[in-house]
Amino acid sequence: MKAVSVRPAAVIAVTLVIYLLYIGFQQLVMHFPSSSDKLRAAQENIPSATERRVDNLWAYYLINAENPLPRDFTVGLDYVQGSFMLDERCAGYARQMIEDAAADGVQLTVVSAYRSVQKQQENLESYTKRLIREGHSSTEARRLAEKEIMLPYTSEHNAGLALDILTPDWWETHDDVTDDFENTEQFRWLSENAHRYGFIMRYPKEYENVTKIIYEPWHYRFVGVYYAEKIKESRLPLEYFYKTNF
Ligand SMILES: [Zn+2]
């Protein structure tokens, strides 16, 4: 009688142990990640992508000196303000931002948007010449110019993703874009609202070493609404944020 009452319990216990070992082994085999699995998992684990809250993922990429646009890059364009255009997929966001700012009594004046690669080259050359006229050696002038004007294919303006925004009367008191734009109501409005339209202030003051670009409170880059909010919250430049997300 004793043996009969013990045996079923032992059988159940042994079965359970074998089953748990089997499950454990299966989990280990299935989830032991190779490096390419890890990369894939990291990419799939962008919270927005899995939660399907991300918008305009096409616009979430780096364009800088190390990450130029491909030579065969093309873009469909649409008007934003006056003759200024952006990628047609984000032009509507910019138009809405300008319209909503105006409704708040703030006139956002676009002074640069999409720029062709050829125009980029011309800008770089004319600015270099200007610096030479101001007394810099040609090497120094070129170096300084490249700090402010990106090489062709490396500017977000070439991609049709960036806007330079100033006040309507800017040129009455300035002969250049300068960081005192940060003292305007336009800058305050953009700081509070640009992310709602998918735009970030791309070159923050405290990260010039990372972006390799001077502080540009007037330069706004489209990354989509989801990432614009995340980047604003993180207070990190796109270079850092991009790395931590991929
Ligand atoms: Zn710009």
Residues whose N, C-alpha, C, O or C-beta is under 5 A from the ligand:
A	BS01	ZN	L163 D164 H219
